[in-house]
Amino acid sequence: MEVVMANRCAKQPSGRQTKGGRTRLWYHLFLNMNEVMDHDNFHLASKVTSQLDHISEQAGITIKLRGKGSGNKEGERNKEAIIPLLVSIISDENVAEKFEPAVNLVIQQLQKVEELFRQYCDEERKLGKDIVRTSVWEIGEMSKDAATALSGEVCLESTQSL
C-alpha cells in the first residue's frame, strides 16, 4: 500500500523519545483547525476521530487526537495540551511492523475528510457563500526511528489538488 501524503514534507526527524527506557516511534499529522473552524457546519475534529479508535485497535498502537480543539484532556491538569491540533501516532519499537500500516490508514482517513471538506466547500459556493477552501491537514514531525520504519517514504507527491 502506497502512502499518499499532502504536498508538504515532514519536518526533519527528531531524536529518540523514550518511555521507561523503550524507544518509541511517533508521527504527528497537523490539522488546520483554525482555517476549517471558520466553517461552522464542518466539524473537523469529529470527522477525523470517527475512525481513529478503530484504526488504533486494529493496528495495536496508540493513535490520538491532541491539542487545542481535540477534547482530549491530558495530564494532571486534565486539560487539552497547549499545542496545535494534531493526530499523534505512537508505537513501541517492538511493533514497528505495525507502524507503517497504521500511518497509511490514518492518512487515508484524513484524505477522506479532505474530500468531505472539498464537497462541503463546493456546496457552500453553490449557495452563494464566499468560501475559501484550505487543506485540512499537513505532515508534521516524526521521530528518526519512525522515518526509518516508514521506509524513507516521508515526502511523496500528492494526488489531490485543492
N, C-alpha and C positions, 0 to 999 in steps of 0.2 A: 504494500500500500504506500503510495507516494504522499508525502506531506506537502500540501499546497498552502502557502502562507501569504500574508499580506505583502505588499511590495516594499516592505522595510526589512532590514536585517536586525538580528538580535544584537544588543549591546555586547561589548567584549565580555566573555565569560568571566565570572568572578571566582574567587578561591573556594576552597572546600568549606562546606558548612557541616558541622558535626553535631550530633546529639548523642550524648552518652558514649562518645568515642567512635560512633559509627559514621561513615561517610554517607552523605545524603545527596541525591540528585534532585535538583529543583529547577523549575522553569516558570517564568511569570509571563502571562499574556495580559497586557493592559487593555482595559475597556474605556472607551472615550465617553464616559458618563456625562461630563459637562455639556458636550455638544449635543448628545442624544437627549439629555434631560429637557432641552428646550422644547421637545415634542411631548406634551403632556400625556398623550394617549398611547405612547410606545413605552412599555415598561421593560427596559433593558435588563435589569438585574433578574427579574423573574423569568424572562425568556432564556437567559443564559443558564440559570441554576436548574431549570426544569430537567435537565439530563445529567448534571454533574454527579449527583449521588449514585445514579445507575452506572455511569462510567467508572467512578471510583470503586464501587463494589465489584464490578466486572473485572477491572484491571488489578484490584488488590493493592492499590496505592491511594495516597491522600490527595484529593482534589477539592479545593475550597475557593469560594468567592471571598475576597478580603478587601478591606479598605472602606473609604467613605462611600456610603450608599449600599453597602453589601448586606446590612442587617446582621452580620456575623459579629457577635460580642466576644471579645478576647481578653485574656489575662485577668489579673487581679481587679482591674478597674471595671471589667465586664462592659467594655465599650468597643466600638468599631476601631480598628487600627487607624492611626492617623497617617495613612498613605493613600495614593490614588487607587481607585477601584481596579482590581486585577483578579485573574484566575491564577491560583498557585497550584502547581502540580509538584508533589514531593514523593520521592521513593527512596527507600534504603537501597544501598548498593547491591545487596543480595537479591534484589528483584529488578535489576537493571533491564533484564529482557522484557519486562512488562512496561517499562517507561516509555519507549518509543510508540508502541501501540496506543497507550493512554494519551500521549500528546496528540497523536493523529486523530483520535476520537474527539478530544476537546476542540481541536481546530475545526474539525468537521461540524461540530455543534455551533461554533462561532460563525462559520460560513453560512449555516442555515439561518442564524439570527441576522446576519448581514443581509441575506436575501429578503427576509421578512421586513427589515427596515427599508430596503430599497422599494419594495412593494408598497409599504406604508407611505413613503415619501411621494411615490407616483400617484397614489390615491388622493393624498392631500393636495397635490398640484392640480388634479382634476377638479377639485372643489374650489379652485381659485386661490389657494393659500400660497404665499411666497415662502417656500421652504427650501432650505439648504441641506443637501444630503452630505453626510460625512462618513468616514469609516467608523464602524462600530468598535473595532479592536485593532491592536497592533502588537507586534512582537516586543517583548520586554527584555528581561535579563535571564541568564541561566548560569548554573554552576559549570565549571570546566568539565567536571565529570559528566554532567548532562549533555554537554556538547559532544563528548566522546560517545556517549550512549546513543545519541541521535545520528551517528554515522557521519558527522560533519555536515548534514543537510540542514543547516541553520538558516540559510538565506536562499530561498527559491523564488522564482518569479511567480507572481500572482496570475491566476486565470480570471480574476474578477476585475472589473473596472467600475469606478464609482461615478 
